[in-house]
Amino acid sequence: MYRDESYGRPALELRGLTKRYDDGTLAVEDFDLEVPAGAFFGLLGPNGAGKTTVISAVCNLIRVTAGEVLVFGEPISSLRARSWIGLAEQDINLDRFLSVRETLIYHGGYFGMGREEAEERAEEMIDAFDLRSKRDVVAPKLSGGQRRRLLLARALMHRPRLVILDEPTAGVDYELRQELWLYIRRLHAEGTTILLTTHYLEEAEELCEEIALIRGGKLLARDSAHGLRERYSATNLADVYVKAMAEV
Amino acid sequence: MEGQITGTQGMRWLAQRETLRVSKLWTQTVLAPVISSLLFILVFGLSLGDRVRNVGTVEYDQFIVPGLIAMAMVQAAFANNASTIFQARAERYINDILSSPMHPWQMTIGFVVGGVFRGLLIGGSLLAAAFLLTGVPLENPAALALTAVLCLVLFAAFGTVVGIFAESWDNTTFIGNIVILPLAFVGGTFYSVALLPSPWEELSHFNPIFYMVQAMRFGLLGESDVSIWLSLGVTAALAIPAYLWAQWLFSSGRKLKD
């Protein structure tokens, strides 16, 4: 367990986040969001809503135009804050020169692990994600499902406190999706904060304790699935989504 | 992860990843450039060497060795870093590094190490082969080592910059084939520029690779067309801004982050 000054702080605080891309597109403007530590939090919105921009800002992958990003109270510019985040991106972006085992070990190394610790943890992740038979196979020779599993294993390799999953089950078959969620649920039960974006609304409704709906870079609503259903007089999250998006 | 995070561990792993890439692709990254340079030594040095006059007191087959080694090393360092960065950007696995707890200067070092490593492997292999084939001496090892490091840092850093700006594979190969290779060929590898008529002799002094070839020649043969200090000074004067440019790109995130 983590017992330092960051303990008890929200997992994520976005204050006045604004991102204007070089081509002039304003992806998010003056965006505020707080994700409590230990939450399973969903970020939902249509394509182009600004979800990936928000995630990229949190993971130091874009140049933020204005605003502040804090992870467990630490600014994202600090190495400590970055070491607490695990990211599984929407697109599969695995290093083509590394085997499954090397992918995990090198990722652990980039995030500050020593060799012995990284090797041990990699073996653990290989078993957890059923990649034992592909341990020494390079990423381009894996199937789509295996790559997706490796991507998730890589995100979790360094035991992050905040796991960000950007469309983790896009294009994944039902069986694998169930497997992945089983693992993520277990992780969440152990205290890890999960920030999830997905287009599968029933998935978000079932998994997320709290959901934020965004569109055009603005926060439309934020509540539990139950609270959102009540607010929009809807029977399920899909109805909520349709009504919320129609309001804009 | 708990405990103090300094990024040093990450930098070491990144440097190791870059050297691993070179090792995994050794037939392309090391063997091919070594063979093509050896062919130059065999064809120009050993086959035609008997028909070409000595250059000063140096036999022609030994005279061309320093320039060929310099040429192979700098081209490899450039190509290595231009391709590794471009590919990591194109396939977006560079995000794993950009999101990691490493300082930008540590990322720059990690990447530059790969190009330097590849250049040293090629340089070392060529030197050993050239010694066996031509008996080339090693007159000033310290000057040779310093020259090699400066040249490799310069071209690995320049390759990093090009890899960051490149929009296609063509961009990365264009600089290598249209800029570096011709400059290397007219940089005094195969002849002493002192033998050239005016203005070609004077113009050669504006070619940065000329100074690298001269410094390498001083290190191996103990003689060159210009002072070793001038050669080292020019190489360092180019290596420092090239490195700082690469470093600035990592610090600012320009072209690496949207």
Interface residues (C-beta under 8 A of the other chain):
Chain A: Y2 Y21 D22 S56 C59 N60 L61 I62 R63 L79 R80 R82 S83 W84 I85 L87 E89 D91 N93 L94 D95 R96 F97 L98 E102 Y106 H107 G109 Y110 F111 G112 M113 G114 R154 H158 R159 P160
Chain B: M1 E2 G3 I5 T6 G7 Q9 G10 R12 W13 L14 Q16 R17 L20 R21 K24 L25 Q87 A88 E91 R92 Y93 N95 D96 I97 L98 S99 S100 P101 M102 H103 S252 G253 R254 K257 D258
